[in-house]
Amino acid sequence: MIIITGASKGIGKYLIESYLDRGEESIIGTYLSTVPQDHVDKFERVDVCDSSQVAEFIEKISGTASKVTLINCAGISYSAYTHKSDPDEWKKVVETNLFGSYHFIRALLPLMREQKFGRVINFSSVVAVKPTPGISAYSASKAALWGMSKSLAIENASLNVTVNNINLGYSELGMISSVPEEYRKKITAQIPAGYLCEPQDILSTVEYLRNTKYITGSSIDLSGGLV
Ligand SMILES: NC(=O)c1ccc[n+]([C@@H]2O[C@H](COP(=O)([O-])OP(=O)(O)OC[C@H]3O[C@@H](n4cnc5c(N)ncnc54)[C@H](OP(=O)(O)O)[C@@H]3O)[C@@H](O)[C@H]2O)c1
């Protein structure tokens, strides 16, 4: 089974649609506020920040879930220079991007360990280490995924449960849609490859991590050379 959090928009939506197009039946996506219009039976509303909602959802699907790949796509950003930032907004970013992934991983690990199979793929970002002003909460939350994954990797490696991150640079999909065209051009100009990440490269990287049992605890740059 493939579980994709944040599958109602952007990258998560692209991934679930791609898998459905390929005929994947054992798949479920989650959303929070954007109610999916297509394949509604393949979606559940789950707030990743709420550990009880996550646990309830996993309990509900655990009877039919086997060979689970968890793709943690749900994420938010918040732009503000830190000295002007709102602590509640800052905290929400970490709660969504870090705790949200943790809640899903924690709830699924017993099943993955028991089945001796699990693939966890988190969406991190190059800004985990690329100094970028105005997004300290986002950068902190994405960097924390790296550390968390290292620890999780060695806790679970002997049970064929792998945990990895994709450090995305800038994609054609998702959050970029809220970036003004002028700034978008500036971002693109910084990317050595000269263009934003194309959706199919995200899918092929996810598939690579799903299909490779010996990579665990890694954070793979998918950034067109942007570091
Ligand atoms: N796009 C990029 O260039 C880029 C670059 C680097 C990293 N990333 C990472 O890749 C992931 C996907 O990004 P994206 O650009 O596709 O983002 P997006 O288009 O903004 O979509 C975010 C998704 O997260 C869901 N979400 C947010 N808060 C949630 C919560 N509390 N509970 C459940 N779902 C929640 C949203 O659901 P609702 O709409 O239903 O609320 C939505 O489906 C994120 O983790 C992002 O940080 C993206």
PDBQT file of the ligand as one rigid body, heavy atoms in Angstrom, charges set to zero:
ROOT
HETATM    1  N1  LIG A 301       7.048  22.614  -4.372  1.00  0.00    +0.000 N 
HETATM    2  C1  LIG A 301       8.360  22.750  -4.156  1.00  0.00    +0.000 C 
HETATM    3  O1  LIG A 301       9.087  23.350  -4.957  1.00  0.00    +0.000 OA
HETATM    4  C2  LIG A 301       8.978  22.132  -2.933  1.00  0.00    +0.000 A 
HETATM    5  C3  LIG A 301      10.345  22.300  -2.711  1.00  0.00    +0.000 A 
HETATM    6  C4  LIG A 301      10.934  21.685  -1.618  1.00  0.00    +0.000 A 
HETATM    7  C5  LIG A 301      10.170  20.918  -0.753  1.00  0.00    +0.000 A 
HETATM    8  N2  LIG A 301       8.840  20.796  -0.984  1.00  0.00    +0.000 N 
HETATM    9  C6  LIG A 301       8.068  19.995  -0.043  1.00  0.00    +0.000 C 
HETATM   10  O2  LIG A 301       7.269  19.068  -0.741  1.00  0.00    +0.000 OA
HETATM   11  C7  LIG A 301       6.037  18.851  -0.042  1.00  0.00    +0.000 C 
HETATM   12  C8  LIG A 301       4.853  19.120  -0.969  1.00  0.00    +0.000 C 
HETATM   13  O3  LIG A 301       4.934  20.490  -1.357  1.00  0.00    +0.000 OA
HETATM   14  P1  LIG A 301       3.905  21.158  -2.382  1.00  0.00    +0.000 P 
HETATM   15  O4  LIG A 301       4.650  22.225  -3.046  1.00  0.00    +0.000 OA
HETATM   16  O5  LIG A 301       3.209  20.118  -3.171  1.00  0.00    +0.000 OA
HETATM   17  O6  LIG A 301       2.883  21.841  -1.350  1.00  0.00    +0.000 OA
HETATM   18  P2  LIG A 301       1.350  22.328  -1.558  1.00  0.00    +0.000 P 
HETATM   19  O7  LIG A 301       0.994  22.377  -2.991  1.00  0.00    +0.000 OA
HETATM   20  O8  LIG A 301       1.231  23.569  -0.744  1.00  0.00    +0.000 OA
HETATM   21  O9  LIG A 301       0.522  21.149  -0.869  1.00  0.00    +0.000 OA
HETATM   22  C9  LIG A 301       0.678  20.911   0.493  1.00  0.00    +0.000 C 
HETATM   23  C10 LIG A 301      -0.179  19.756   0.896  1.00  0.00    +0.000 C 
HETATM   24  O10 LIG A 301      -0.028  19.584   2.325  1.00  0.00    +0.000 OA
HETATM   25  C11 LIG A 301      -1.313  19.432   2.895  1.00  0.00    +0.000 C 
HETATM   26  N3  LIG A 301      -1.293  19.865   4.295  1.00  0.00    +0.000 N 
HETATM   27  C12 LIG A 301      -0.836  21.019   4.814  1.00  0.00    +0.000 A 
HETATM   28  N4  LIG A 301      -1.036  21.032   6.158  1.00  0.00    +0.000 NA
HETATM   29  C13 LIG A 301      -1.624  19.850   6.482  1.00  0.00    +0.000 A 
HETATM   30  C14 LIG A 301      -2.078  19.268   7.684  1.00  0.00    +0.000 A 
HETATM   31  N5  LIG A 301      -1.958  19.894   8.880  1.00  0.00    +0.000 N 
HETATM   32  N6  LIG A 301      -2.637  18.044   7.643  1.00  0.00    +0.000 NA
HETATM   33  C15 LIG A 301      -2.774  17.395   6.457  1.00  0.00    +0.000 A 
HETATM   34  N7  LIG A 301      -2.370  17.888   5.279  1.00  0.00    +0.000 NA
HETATM   35  C16 LIG A 301      -1.814  19.110   5.290  1.00  0.00    +0.000 A 
HETATM   36  C17 LIG A 301      -2.218  20.279   2.042  1.00  0.00    +0.000 C 
HETATM   37  O11 LIG A 301      -3.533  19.843   2.228  1.00  0.00    +0.000 OA
HETATM   38  P3  LIG A 301      -4.828  20.802   2.090  1.00  0.00    +0.000 P 
HETATM   39  O12 LIG A 301      -4.599  21.669   0.896  1.00  0.00    +0.000 OA
HETATM   40  O13 LIG A 301      -5.940  19.813   1.933  1.00  0.00    +0.000 OA
HETATM   41  O14 LIG A 301      -4.915  21.591   3.349  1.00  0.00    +0.000 OA
HETATM   42  C18 LIG A 301      -1.675  19.985   0.657  1.00  0.00    +0.000 C 
HETATM   43  O15 LIG A 301      -2.231  18.790   0.146  1.00  0.00    +0.000 OA
HETATM   44  C19 LIG A 301       6.064  19.784   1.180  1.00  0.00    +0.000 C 
HETATM   45  O16 LIG A 301       6.518  19.075   2.298  1.00  0.00    +0.000 OA
HETATM   46  C20 LIG A 301       7.090  20.831   0.769  1.00  0.00    +0.000 C 
HETATM   47  O17 LIG A 301       7.708  21.427   1.890  1.00  0.00    +0.000 OA
HETATM   48  C21 LIG A 301       8.221  21.389  -2.039  1.00  0.00    +0.000 A 
ENDROOT
TORSDOF 0
